């Protein structure tokens, strides 16, 4: 399967809307404290001063915050998310941000061809309705030489590693999330459903190479995390 499909996507969006107040806290715990490190690994050297950057699936701006720091504060950021309530929280997390805010889905982006120097997807691309179409749209809105940076769950190709990652997401993630955020944390168990619909690492690599001229594919946590840069 290449994407969540419209019906399951709607369920996931409702869960994300519900967990807005605890999202950061739980994400830090269930990533075993690696979420910020992986964002930085993806963005470092791929966002520069003066860049125009699209934070796709921005939430309230974690990737934008790292990108702005990497650019020394000199970057034009557009934060794009399907959940208006997420964007409404930007001012609480990035109070000095001058980012433009826009709401919509990956598959139909309201931006002209070749607009952005970089498109960032931090823990968001797995929530695409139709993954190939989402990738095609991100390619379309990038300038020639632009970079798509993806930080997300990985699905290992090795059956043994995949079994470990699957077991963690299915059985242990909910426990950690509950201890981090109480009852609201249990909603994070939906993440396992998105993982089941997510392609294996080699399949995702191949999908990106169908559109992009060069793909750098790095892994962490036994392949259960991916840090990717795809160049137009």
Secondary structure, 3 states (H helix, E strand, C coil): CCCCHHHHHHHHHHHHHHCHHHHHHHHHHHCCCCHHHHHHHHHCCCCCCCEEEEEECCCCCHHHHHHHHHCCCCEEEEEEECCHHHHHCHHHHCCCCCCEEEECCCCCCCCCCCCEEEEEEECCHHHCCCHHHHHHHHHHHEEEEEEEEEEEECCCCCHHHHHHHHHHHHHHHHHHHHHHHHHHHHHHHHHHHHHHCCCCHHHHHHHHHCCCCEEEEEEEHHHCEEEEEEEC
